[in-house]
Amino acid sequence: MSADGVGESIDPRRVFALVVGIESYTIGQGWDLPGAARDAVRFARWLTDGGVPEEQVHVLVSPLDRTAKELQVPDVPPATRDHVERLLFKELPTCDGDLLWIYWAGHGYLDDSHQLLLPYADATREWTHHLNIEAALRWWKGSGVQAGRFGRQIAIGDACRVDGRLARQLSFGTTDYGARRPDSDRLQFTLYACRVGELAQNLPDSGAGQFTDVLLRRLQATSPLAIVDALVPIVRTVQADLLELQADGLAWQQPEFVVHRDWTGCTVRGNSGRLNSSQPESVTAPGAAVLDQRGWDELAPLLRLPCLPSHTYDAYRWAFEISGCAHPVRRGLPAADLALITHDLDARQGRCGLPLVLPFMRYLAAHSTDDAWVRQVLLWLESARARLSAPPVPAPPHAVPAQVGLHMWFEEDGEREGAFWVRTWLYHDGGFETLWESDRPLHPSAARLALTGLLTETREYDVRRIEFHVPLELLAEPFESWQLPIGRRARPVELGRAYEVLVRCPQERDGLAGTLWRRKWQWFKAHGGTDPQAVRELRDEMVSLDLGASLQAAESPVCVLADVAGPQLTETLEAVLDAGIPIAVWHRNGGEPGRVAAMLDEQRDNGELHLPRLPFLVWQSRIPDRPDTTPVGRASTAGLALLWDDPERVPERRALS
């Protein structure tokens, strides 16, 4: 074998492969992935048709029942942990070979270091056994394999590369194969179906992964024995093929490859469709609509704002939707700077001649309250659109109307302990209307009676939400469990099952805490409610004197899910208020590991906790599946409390006493 790998011929008897395809997982039907087993069999057939001996191509598949009948591979072992690790770390390393192929089709997640974790077919939620492909490749590059063997190693992963931290129901743990000193003579090529944060697209109708489908079409003209010279050009062509599909709205992923020393001894990382690797990397498809230099020059002054505008993330998502493009799988914004966000958009694939920056800026202008800035943006937008011959940008959707809500404010009386001055407002049509205020300090039980009458009086407004503005000591009051005679024939109704019940503490937001509160809420409005940094889960061992300082160190998190025991709950809530955290959820009966998160998981859409819907989700969690019953295996939802403190929606604050 030549040192540079040019013109070399590989003996088929010295080529080995591990080919894995998982369609059916122990975790459940929700993980079914039709096409993965078929793709594995197709890839194995390409190897054997190209001359690699069948006994040296080890295939492990876990197909769905319908796929198993079609493939007719009854003797193929399943892709369980035991089978994969036995072959990869015990049997294959003892073989005398020059080239190793690893192909994997299945689900994939990233750990904190962006290493790809590939769950086995027998993985469970409680312990998600997986192959850490990067760790495995480090082991293979090291001296765990006999010197002189497998100087070329190619790994292909047709799997998603999404953040594993978002899969809260899974337990990956850590995997270490004991990597040894790397052998510099071993060269590795790793090909991913998509970039970090993206989903690998599946084509259930054709029973194939889109990446593997495109790849195999390009591989058919090349022998697996001559692949060393042709691999990088073939992958560049596959990237270009997928960029063309993206431009037509038929794909969203972009393959990425990493070569730990190129076949010629260089280090290469590629994530573009350009065939000339000396050109700068880009993800812009040929012919994709982008801004011109004049457009950037005129836009630059409009992007110099003191902070991200409200609805920035909504604008980012809408730009993809209105252009008919698949938005990035990554949740949250690509950057915290408006200029960097627009650069990110311009590097992506606009359709129909519409650069994605145009609808993005149109959305921001439609939701801005700065009239002068809005006029400048609209003038820039029309000038750029006309110059680029872009189609008109449709009007963005209006903001979701605010819920009609009844607000009840409790202010401590300086003389009577446990008594409060009470005032109520009705929020509707964008403003507050005063309803009633007490003429003397009241106990919360008396305020409950007053609330009954107020709900009756405001029935015509269709009140959906009740917000209690309280001092710290009243956060322990279970307002959501109040029984009010507001049902048919004055039957008692639990307040939290009839309305979205929120608690608030605006009177505790003074000094630095008030500044942090408003800053965090602005971050929440700009970044949206699905950013992974928005939520922090707290458990007993995380509660300390430094908790408040930790929570206020950055603009995120904005929401705390507090699974803490009763004695530490007060300390936790004080830290939440000190840090300016506007949103928090806790269970009044104390904490259990993962309890609050698990209860909210039952209400999530596709596993995503969308913070703006949190009041609705908490209300929904309080309603049992069947009257007066709690389903087996489901935690009781009684006593779930929600702090939702919007600094932009606070009624007039004058001393009631």
C-alpha positions in Angstrom: 0.0 0.0 0.0 1.5 3.3 -1.0 2.0 6.0 1.5 -0.2 8.6 -0.2 -3.0 6.2 -1.2 -2.9 7.2 -4.8 -3.4 4.5 -7.4 -3.4 1.8 -4.8 -5.4 -1.4 -5.3 -7.0 -3.1 -2.3 -7.2 -6.8 -2.0 -10.9 -7.7 -1.4 -9.8 -10.4 1.0 -8.4 -7.6 3.2 -11.7 -5.5 3.4 -14.0 -6.0 6.3 -17.3 -4.2 7.3 -19.8 -3.8 10.0 -23.2 -2.7 8.6 -26.0 -1.8 11.0 -29.6 -0.8 10.3 -32.2 -0.3 13.1 -35.9 0.2 12.3 -37.4 -1.3 15.4 -36.4 -0.2 19.0 -37.3 -1.7 22.3 -38.2 1.8 23.5 -41.4 1.7 21.5 -43.3 2.2 18.3 -42.7 6.0 18.5 -39.1 5.2 17.5 -39.9 3.1 14.4 -37.7 4.1 11.5 -38.8 2.4 8.3 -36.1 2.1 5.7 -33.0 1.8 8.0 -32.7 -2.0 7.7 -33.3 -1.9 4.0 -30.6 0.8 3.6 -28.1 -1.4 5.5 -28.9 -4.4 3.3 -28.5 -2.3 0.2 -25.1 -1.0 1.4 -23.9 -4.5 2.3 -25.0 -5.7 -1.2 -22.9 -2.9 -2.8 -19.9 -4.1 -0.9 -20.4 -7.8 -1.8 -21.3 -7.0 -5.4 -18.0 -5.1 -5.6 -16.0 -8.1 -4.6 -15.8 -8.1 -0.8 -16.4 -11.6 0.5 -19.8 -12.0 2.1 -18.4 -13.6 5.3 -16.4 -10.4 5.9 -19.4 -8.1 5.7 -21.1 -8.4 9.1 -24.7 -7.2 8.9 -26.8 -6.5 12.0 -30.4 -5.4 11.4 -33.5 -4.9 13.6 -36.2 -4.5 11.0 -39.9 -3.8 11.4 -42.1 -6.9 10.8 -43.1 -5.7 7.3 -39.5 -5.0 6.3 -38.3 -8.4 7.6 -40.8 -10.2 5.3 -39.6 -8.2 2.3 -35.9 -8.5 3.0 -36.0 -12.2 3.8 -32.9 -12.1 6.0 -33.9 -14.5 8.8 -30.4 -15.4 9.9 -29.1 -11.8 10.3 -28.6 -11.1 14.0 -30.3 -8.0 15.6 -28.4 -4.8 16.2 -28.3 -5.2 20.0 -25.5 -3.9 22.3 -24.0 -7.4 22.7 -23.8 -8.1 19.0 -22.5 -4.7 18.0 -19.8 -4.5 20.6 -18.7 -8.2 20.2 -18.1 -7.6 16.5 -16.6 -4.1 16.7 -14.3 -4.5 19.7 -13.6 -8.2 19.8 -13.9 -10.1 16.5 -13.1 -7.5 13.8 -9.9 -6.2 15.6 -8.5 -9.7 15.3 -8.9 -9.9 11.6 -6.0 -9.1 9.2 -7.3 -6.4 7.0 -6.4 -3.1 5.3 -9.8 -1.4 5.0 -12.6 -1.3 7.5 -16.1 0.0 6.7 -18.6 0.9 9.4 -22.1 1.9 8.2 -24.9 2.8 10.6 -28.6 3.7 9.8 -30.7 4.6 12.8 -31.5 7.3 15.4 -28.7 9.6 16.6 -28.1 12.1 19.3 -25.2 14.4 20.3 -23.6 14.6 23.7 -22.2 17.8 25.2 -19.0 17.4 23.2 -20.9 16.9 19.9 -20.0 13.2 19.8 -22.6 11.1 17.9 -24.5 8.6 20.1 -26.2 5.8 18.2 -28.7 3.9 20.4 -28.8 0.1 20.1 -32.0 -1.7 19.2 -32.4 -2.9 22.8 -31.8 0.5 24.3 -34.4 1.6 26.9 -35.4 5.0 28.3 -34.0 4.1 31.7 -30.6 3.1 30.2 -30.1 4.2 26.6 -27.3 1.8 25.6 -25.5 3.3 22.6 -22.4 3.3 20.4 -20.4 6.5 20.7 -19.1 6.5 17.2 -16.3 9.1 17.8 -15.1 7.2 20.9 -15.2 3.9 19.0 -13.1 5.5 16.2 -10.5 6.7 18.6 -10.2 3.2 20.0 -9.8 1.9 16.4 -7.2 4.5 15.6 -5.2 3.6 18.7 -3.1 0.6 19.5 -6.1 -1.5 20.5 -5.8 -2.9 16.9 -2.6 -4.7 16.0 0.0 -2.5 14.2 0.0 -2.7 10.5 -3.7 -3.6 10.2 -6.6 -1.5 9.0 -4.7 1.5 7.9 -7.8 2.9 6.2 -11.1 3.2 8.2 -14.4 4.6 6.8 -17.4 5.3 9.0 -20.8 6.4 7.6 -23.6 7.5 9.9 -27.1 8.0 8.4 -28.5 9.3 11.6 -29.7 12.6 13.1 -27.3 14.8 15.0 -29.6 16.6 17.5 -28.8 17.6 21.0 -29.3 14.7 23.4 -30.1 17.1 26.2 -33.4 17.8 24.5 -34.4 14.1 24.9 -35.1 14.4 28.6 -36.8 11.0 28.7 -33.6 9.2 27.7 -30.6 8.3 29.9 -27.4 8.0 27.8 -24.8 8.1 30.6 -21.2 8.1 29.4 -19.3 5.6 27.3 -15.6 5.1 27.3 -13.9 2.3 25.3 -10.5 3.0 26.8 -8.9 4.6 23.8 -5.1 4.2 23.6 -2.3 6.2 22.0 -3.4 7.0 18.4 -1.5 5.4 15.5 -0.6 8.1 13.1 -0.4 5.6 10.2 -4.1 4.9 10.5 -6.3 7.2 8.5 -10.0 7.7 9.2 -12.8 9.1 7.1 -16.1 9.9 8.9 -19.1 10.8 6.9 -22.3 12.2 8.6 -25.7 12.4 6.9 -26.2 15.9 8.3 -24.6 18.7 10.2 -24.7 19.3 13.9 -28.2 20.1 15.0 -29.9 18.7 11.9 -32.2 15.8 11.3 -31.3 13.1 8.8 -34.3 12.9 6.5 -36.2 9.7 6.1 -38.3 8.8 3.1 -40.9 6.4 4.5 -42.8 6.1 1.1 -39.7 4.7 -0.6 -38.4 3.0 2.5 -35.0 4.7 2.5 -32.9 7.3 4.2 -32.5 10.2 1.8 -28.8 10.5 2.4 -28.1 6.8 1.8 -30.3 6.8 -1.2 -28.3 9.7 -2.8 -25.0 8.2 -1.7 -25.6 4.7 -3.1 -26.6 6.2 -6.5 -23.2 7.8 -6.6 -21.3 4.7 -5.3 -22.8 2.4 -7.9 -20.2 3.6 -10.5 -17.3 2.9 -8.1 -15.9 -0.3 -6.7 -15.5 -0.5 -2.9 -12.0 -1.7 -3.7 -11.1 1.5 -5.5 -13.0 3.9 -3.1 -9.9 5.3 -1.5 -9.1 7.6 -4.4 -12.7 8.5 -5.2 -14.3 9.0 -1.8 -13.8 12.7 -1.3 -15.0 13.7 -4.8 -18.0 11.3 -4.5 -19.0 12.9 -1.2 -18.6 16.4 -2.6 -21.0 15.3 -5.4 -23.4 13.9 -2.9 -23.4 17.2 -1.0 -24.1 19.1 -4.3 -27.0 16.6 -5.1 -28.6 17.4 -1.7 -28.1 21.1 -2.1 -30.1 20.9 -5.4 -32.8 19.0 -3.6 -32.8 21.7 -0.9 -33.2 24.4 -3.5 -36.4 22.5 -4.7 -37.7 22.1 -1.1 -37.2 18.4 -1.2 -34.4 18.1 1.4 -33.2 19.9 4.5 -29.9 18.2 5.5 -26.4 18.7 4.4 -23.8 16.0 4.8 -20.5 16.7 6.6 -17.3 14.7 6.5 -14.2 14.7 8.7 -10.9 13.1 7.7 -8.4 12.5 10.4 -5.5 12.9 8.1 -6.6 12.8 4.5 -5.4 9.9 2.3 -2.6 12.2 1.2 -1.7 13.1 4.8 -3.7 16.3 5.2 -6.5 17.2 7.6 -9.8 17.9 5.9 -13.3 18.9 7.2 -16.0 19.4 4.6 -19.6 20.5 4.9 -20.3 22.1 1.5 -21.3 21.0 -1.9 -18.3 22.7 -3.7 -16.2 20.3 -5.7 -13.1 22.3 -5.3 -12.0 21.9 -1.7 -9.7 24.9 -1.9 -12.7 27.2 -2.1 -14.2 28.6 1.1 -16.8 26.4 2.7 -20.4 27.6 2.2 -23.9 26.1 2.5 -25.4 28.3 -0.2 -26.8 26.4 -3.1 -26.0 27.5 -6.6 -28.6 30.0 -7.6 -29.9 30.5 -4.1 -31.3 33.9 -3.4 -29.0 36.1 -1.4 -28.5 39.8 -0.6 -26.1 41.9 -2.8 -23.4 44.1 -1.3 -25.5 47.2 -1.5 -28.2 45.5 0.4 -25.8 44.6 3.2 -24.3 48.1 3.3 -27.8 49.7 3.7 -29.0 47.1 6.2 -26.0 47.4 8.5 -27.1 50.5 10.4 -30.6 49.0 11.0 -29.0 46.1 12.7 -27.2 48.1 15.4 -29.8 47.8 18.2 -29.1 47.7 21.9 -30.6 44.3 22.2 -32.4 41.7 20.1 -35.9 42.8 19.2 -38.9 41.0 20.5 -40.0 38.0 18.4 -36.6 37.6 16.8 -36.9 33.8 16.9 -40.4 33.9 15.6 -39.2 36.0 12.7 -36.3 33.6 12.1 -38.7 30.6 11.9 -41.2 32.4 9.8 -38.6 33.3 7.2 -38.1 29.6 6.4 -41.8 28.8 6.5 -42.9 31.6 4.1 -40.1 30.7 1.7 -41.1 27.1 1.6 -37.8 25.9 3.1 -37.1 23.5 5.9 -36.0 25.4 9.0 -33.0 24.2 10.9 -33.7 21.4 13.4 -31.6 23.2 16.0 -33.9 25.0 18.5 -33.2 28.6 19.3 -31.3 31.3 17.4 -28.0 30.7 15.7 -26.4 33.7 17.5 -27.3 36.5 20.0 -26.4 39.3 17.5 -28.8 40.6 14.9 -26.0 40.9 12.3 -24.9 37.3 12.8 -28.5 36.1 12.6 -29.0 37.8 9.2 -25.7 36.4 8.0 -26.8 32.9 9.0 -30.1 33.4 7.0 -28.3 34.6 3.9 -26.1 31.5 3.9 -29.1 29.3 3.7 -31.2 28.2 0.8 -33.9 30.8 -0.1 -36.5 29.8 -2.7 -38.4 31.5 -5.5 -35.7 34.3 -5.6 -36.5 35.4 -2.1 -33.5 35.9 0.2 -34.4 34.7 3.7 -33.3 38.0 5.2 -36.2 39.9 3.6 -39.1 38.0 5.3 -37.0 38.0 8.5 -36.8 41.8 8.6 -40.4 42.2 7.4 -41.6 40.2 10.5 -39.4 42.2 12.9 -40.8 45.5 11.5 -44.4 44.2 11.8 -44.0 43.5 15.5 -41.8 46.5 16.4 -43.1 49.5 18.4 -40.3 51.8 17.1 -42.1 53.6 14.3 -39.0 55.4 13.0 -37.1 52.1 12.8 -40.0 50.4 11.1 -40.2 53.1 8.4 -36.5 52.6 7.7 -36.7 48.8 7.5 -39.7 49.0 5.1 -37.9 51.4 2.8 -34.8 49.2 2.8 -37.0 46.1 2.2 -38.7 47.6 -0.9 -35.4 48.9 -2.3 -33.7 45.5 -1.9 -36.6 43.6 -3.2 -36.9 45.7 -6.4 -33.2 45.6 -7.1 -33.0 41.8 -6.7 -36.3 41.3 -8.6 -37.5 39.3 -5.6 -41.2 38.6 -5.2 -43.3 40.6 -2.7 -42.9 39.6 0.9 -46.3 38.6 2.4 -47.6 40.2 5.5 -46.4 38.4 8.7 -49.0 36.9 11.0 -50.3 39.2 13.8 -49.2 38.5 17.4 -51.4 36.1 19.3 -54.0 38.2 21.3 -53.3 38.2 25.0 -55.6 36.1 27.2 -58.4 37.9 28.9 -57.4 37.7 32.6 -58.5 38.6 36.0 -55.7 40.0 38.2 -55.8 40.0 42.0 -53.2 41.9 43.9 -52.3 41.2 47.6 -50.4 43.8 49.5 -49.2 43.1 53.0 -50.9 45.1 55.9 -48.3 46.6 58.1 -50.3 46.0 61.3 -52.2 42.7 61.0 -50.2 39.6 60.3 -51.8 37.3 57.6 -54.1 40.1 56.3 -53.7 41.8 53.0 -55.1 44.7 51.1 -56.7 43.4 47.9 -57.3 45.0 44.5 -58.5 43.4 41.3 -58.4 44.3 37.6 -59.6 42.9 34.4 -57.1 42.7 31.5 -58.7 42.9 28.1 -58.2 44.6 24.8 -54.6 45.5 25.7 -55.3 47.3 28.9 -56.4 47.1 32.6 -59.8 48.0 33.9 -60.2 48.4 37.7 -62.9 46.1 39.1 -62.7 46.2 42.9 -60.5 46.9 45.9 -61.0 46.0 49.5 -61.8 48.7 52.1 -59.9 46.8 54.8 -57.2 44.2 55.1 -58.5 40.7 54.2 -57.5 37.1 54.9 -57.0 35.1 51.7 -60.2 33.1 52.6 -62.2 36.4 52.4 -60.5 37.3 49.1 -61.7 33.9 47.8 -65.3 34.9 48.4 -64.7 38.2 46.6 -63.2 36.4 43.7 -66.4 34.3 43.3 -68.5 37.4 42.8 -66.0 38.9 40.4 -65.9 35.8 38.2 -69.7 36.0 38.0 -69.7 39.7 37.1 -67.1 39.3 34.3 -68.6 36.2 32.7 -69.3 38.1 29.5 -65.5 38.7 28.9 -64.7 35.0 28.8 -62.0 35.1 31.4 -59.5 32.3 30.8 -56.7 33.2 33.2 -56.4 34.3 36.8 -53.2 35.9 38.0 -52.4 36.4 41.7 -49.8 39.1 42.4 -48.4 38.2 45.8 -45.6 38.8 48.2 -43.1 36.0 48.9 -45.0 34.6 51.9 -48.1 33.9 49.8 -46.3 31.8 47.2 -47.2 28.9 49.5 -50.9 29.6 49.2 -52.4 26.9 46.8 -54.6 29.3 44.8 -55.0 26.6 42.1 -56.8 24.4 44.6 -59.3 27.0 45.8 -62.8 25.6 45.7 -65.3 28.3 44.4 -69.1 27.9 44.1 -69.1 28.8 40.4 -70.4 25.6 38.8 -73.9 24.7 37.8 -76.3 25.4 40.7 -73.4 26.9 42.7 -71.5 23.6 42.8 -67.8 24.0 43.9 -65.2 24.0 41.2 -61.5 23.7 41.7 -60.0 27.0 40.3 -57.0 25.4 38.7 -59.2 23.0 36.6 -61.4 25.8 35.3 -58.8 28.5 34.6 -55.1 29.0 34.0 -54.0 30.0 37.5 -50.7 31.8 37.8 -48.8 33.4 40.7 -46.7 36.5 40.3 -44.3 38.6 42.5 -43.9 42.0 40.9 -43.6 43.6 44.4 -40.5 41.5 45.0 -38.8 42.7 41.9 -37.0 45.8 43.2 -33.4 46.9 42.9 -31.1 44.6 40.9 -33.6 41.8 40.8 -36.0 44.1 38.9 -33.3 44.9 36.3 -32.5 41.2 35.8 -36.2 40.4 35.6 -36.8 42.8 32.7 -33.6 41.7 31.0 -34.5 38.0 31.2 -38.0 38.6 29.9 -36.6 40.5 26.9 -34.3 37.5 26.2 -37.3 35.2 26.4 -39.3 37.4 23.9 -36.4 37.6 21.5 -35.2 33.9 21.6 -38.6 32.3 21.8 -39.7 29.5 24.1 -37.8 26.4 22.6 -34.2 27.5 23.1 -32.4 24.7 25.1 -30.9 27.4 27.3 -34.2 28.8 28.3 -35.0 26.1 31.0 -33.0 24.9 34.0 -34.1 21.9 36.0 -33.2 22.1 39.7 -33.0 19.3 42.2 -32.1 19.2 45.9 -28.4 18.7 45.4 -28.3 21.9 43.2 -29.7 24.2 45.9 -27.0 26.2 47.6 -26.3 29.8 48.8 -24.8 30.5 45.4 -27.9 29.4 43.5 -29.2 32.9 42.9 -25.8 34.0 41.6 -25.7 31.0 39.3 -29.1 31.7 37.8 -28.4 35.4 37.2 -25.0 34.9 35.6 -26.5 35.1 32.1 -29.7 36.2 30.4 -30.7 32.6 30.3 -32.3 30.6 31.9 -35.7 32.3 32.1 -37.5 29.3 33.5 -36.8 27.0 36.4 -38.4 23.5 36.9 -37.9 23.0 40.6 -37.9 19.4 41.8 -36.9 20.3 45.3 -38.0 19.1 48.7 -40.2 21.3 51.0 -37.4 22.5 53.3 -35.5 23.8 50.4 -38.4 25.2 48.3 -38.4 28.6 50.0 -34.7 28.9 49.5 -35.1 28.0 45.8 -37.9 30.5 45.2 -35.9 33.2 46.9 -33.0 32.5 44.5 -35.5 32.6 41.6 -36.6 36.0 42.6 -33.1 37.3 43.4 -31.9 36.2 39.9 -34.9 37.8 38.1 -36.2 34.5 36.8 -39.7 35.3 35.5 -41.0 31.7 35.1 -40.9 28.8 37.6 -42.8 25.5 38.1 -42.8 23.5 41.3 -44.8 20.9 43.1 -46.4 22.0 46.4 -46.0 18.6 47.9 -42.2 18.6 47.5 -39.6 17.4 45.1 -38.8 14.1 43.5 -36.1 13.6 40.9 -37.6 14.6 37.5 -41.1 14.8 38.9 -42.1 18.2 37.5 -40.4 17.6 34.1 -42.1 14.2 33.8 -45.5 15.7 34.5 -44.9 18.4 31.8 -43.5 15.8 29.4 -47.0 14.3 29.2 -48.4 17.6 27.8 -45.5 18.4 25.4 -45.7 18.5 21.6 -43.2 16.0 20.2 -41.1 16.3 23.3 -40.7 20.0 23.0 -41.4 22.3 25.9 -42.7 25.5 24.3 -42.6 28.0 27.0 -45.3 30.4 25.8 -47.7 27.5 26.1 -46.6 26.7 29.6 -49.7 28.2 31.4 -51.9 26.1 29.1 -49.8 23.0 29.7 -49.9 23.3 33.4 -53.7 23.9 33.3 -54.0 20.8 31.1 -51.9 18.7 33.5 -54.3 19.5 36.3 -57.2 17.9 34.5 -57.3 14.1 35.1 -57.9 11.7 32.3 -61.0 10.4 34.0 -63.0 12.1 36.7 -61.8 11.4 40.2 -59.1 9.0 39.0 -55.4 9.0 38.5 -54.1 6.7 35.8 -51.8 3.9 36.8 -48.2 5.0 36.4 -48.9 8.7 36.3 -47.9 11.0 39.0 -50.6 13.0 40.7 -50.9 16.5 39.2 -52.5 18.1 42.3 -50.5 21.0 43.6 -48.5 22.0 40.6 -47.7 25.7 40.9 -46.7 28.1 38.2 -44.9 31.4 38.6 -45.4 33.5 35.4 -44.3 37.0 35.9 -44.5 39.3 32.8 -42.9 42.7 33.6 -44.7 44.2 30.6 -48.2 43.4 32.0 -48.4 44.9 35.5 -51.4 46.9 36.6 -51.2 50.3 38.2 -49.1 50.1 41.3 -50.2 52.5 44.0 -50.3 51.6 47.7 -53.7 50.2 48.5 -53.3 50.8 52.3 
